[in-house]
């Protein structure tokens, strides 16, 4: 059984990075709304598996460290050379840029309140394919989603 990291503070996130670099899978509690609607803050438990730089592809959700040292779990929007653009599903416009060597793990499972979402499931693929890439459309959908489900 894996340790479930519940309070993503810098030192705990460093431990998560170390575990992934040493080839161990990690479970942690979701913190933040940047991957809404797929991942809910403090409700969901996330499972990360180690990943190599060669495996990185557009559409993957990865655990990475930005140039400022902040850790994030976001979807790969684009890969251009040695630069990877990440964007949270719940962020209409904001992107972060990282390098392949600062990507440490891949999200492979989201344990939600009453179900488990696994990479490759039809619902997982639906989030990736149907969630709009256009920031304006994403913003409108997020507005309604938050009004309906986050009250």
N, C-alpha and C positions, 0 to 999 in steps of 0.2 A: 504494500500500500504506500502511496506517495503522501508526503506532507502537503497539506493544503495551506498555502500562504494566504492569510486573510487581510493583512494590513500592508498594502503595497508601499512601504516606505523605502527610501533609497537603499538602506542596508539589506532589506529583504529582497529587493529587486536585483541587487548585486548577487545574492545567493541563488536566485532563480537563474541568472545568467551563468553562474558557475556550474550549477547542476546541468543546464543544457549543454554547455561546452564539454562537460565530462560524460555526455551521452545519456543522461537521465531525463525521463519525462517529468513534467511538473504540473501540479494543479494549483490554481490560485483563484481567489474570489475577484470577480470583475469590479473594477473601480472606474467610474466615469461613464459618461453618456456618449462618447464619441463614436461608438459602433452601433448605436441605435438604428434600426429596430431589431437587429439580430442579437445584440448583447445588452442586457439591462444591468445598470449599476447596482452592485451589492446583492443582487438576486441570483445571478448566474455564477457557476463555477466553470473555469476555463481549463482545458487540458492542452499543454504545449508539448510538442515533441522536438527533439533536436533536428536541425536542418543544415545541410551543407550549402555553400555558395552556388554550387552547380545546379542545385534543385530549384532555385528561386524562379518563379514564373508570375506573370501578371495574373491577378485575381486571388492569389494566396493571401491569407491573413497571417501576419508575422509579428513576432516580438523582436523589437529592434531598439537601438539606442541612438538618439539624435546627436548631432554635433555639440549641442549644449549639455549633453549628458543625461537628458530626460529619456525614460523608457516609455515606449508606446506599443500598443497592439492595434495595428491598422492593416488595411488591405493594400496590396501592391497595385498601383494604378498604371505605372509605366516603368520600364527599365530602359535607360539610355546609356550605353557604355557601362561605366562603373558607377552610375548614379541611379538610385532607385527612388521613385516618387511614391510616397505612401499617403493614403487618405482614409480617414475614418468614415464609415458609412453615414454617421450622424453629423458629419461636417460638410456643409454645402460647398464651401470654397477653400478652406484651409488645407494645404498640403505640407508634408514634411519630406525632407530629402535625406537619405542615408546612403552609405556605401555597403556593398555586400558583406564585408567583414564585420559590420556592426548589426547584422541580422543573426539572431541566435536561435530562434525557434519558430515553429509553425503551429498555429492553432489547428487542432484536429478534432476537438469536441467541445461543445457547450452544453453543460448540464443545467437545464432550466428547471423551473419549479415542478412541473409535472411531466417533463419529457427530456429526452436527450437528443441533441442535434449533432450528428457526426459528419465529418468531411466526406463528401461523396453522396450523402443522402439527397433526395430530390429537393427537400426544403433548403438545404445548404446551397445547392446549385441554383435554386430559384432566387435566393438573396443575391447571389453573385451576378446572375444574368438579368434579372428584372429590376434591380435597384438602379435608378437612373444615374448616369455619369454626369449629366448636365446639372451644374450647381443650382440654377434657378428652379428647375423642376424638383430637384432634391429638397430644396428649401421649402417649397410649397407642401410637398408630401410630409416632411418632418413637422411642419406647423400643425397639420391636421392630425398626424399620428400622436403628437404630444398632447393635443387637446382631447383626443378620444381615450388614450390609454394611460396617461401619466397623471391622472387626477387623483 
